[in-house]
Amino acid sequence: MSVLRARSSCPRCSSEEEVWYYKGRIEPTNSTDCRNCGFLYNSSDFIVTLLDLYQNVTISAYSVRTTVR
């Protein structure tokens, strides 16, 4: 299983933070401190988008799914 990047949305201000997703867990820690409002929250509870590294280009899982069909 590869390491994925994910975007997690702050439940207070909806600002997105980028986290690392590996083997079903957020690494190195699940707690994220929002840069916008300073709220501390569990990233795994608020994942918005998974990003994959594909040939050194970041693409969203949604765009790959719609392009392949």
Secondary structure by P-SEA (a helix, b strand, c coil): cbbbbbbbbcccccbbbbbbbcccccccccbbbbccccccccccccccbbbbbcccbbbbaaaaaaaac
